Amino acid sequence: MGSERAVLPQALCTANEGALPLELFSHSEAHDAWFRAKVLRALEDTRPDVDDADADGTFESAARQLCARLRQVIDEARLGAICA
C-alpha cells in the first residue's frame, strides 16, 4: 500500500504545473513517456506517507486562504466601482 499512496502525491504535482504540455495531447508516445516518468518518480519517492487527516487539513487550509483572497479581490473590485 505504501507505494500506491506515494503515486498520488506525485501525480498531483501535475496540478501544480498548471496544465499538461500541449504536445502531450497530440502525441500519445510523448504522453506515455511523460506519464511513465511521473509514475517511476513517485514509486522511487522515499518520503513517508502523509496521514489522511494531515492531507485534509492542508487542503482545507489552502481552500480557506483562497476564499479569503477571493473575498478581498471582490471587495476591492466593489470599492473600485463605487469610487470610480
Buried (B, 14 or more C-beta within 10 A) or exposed (E): EEEEBBBEBBBEEEEEEEEEEEEBEEEEEEBEEBBEEBBEBBEEBEEEBBEEEEBEEEEEEEEEEEEEEEEEEEEEEEEEEEEE
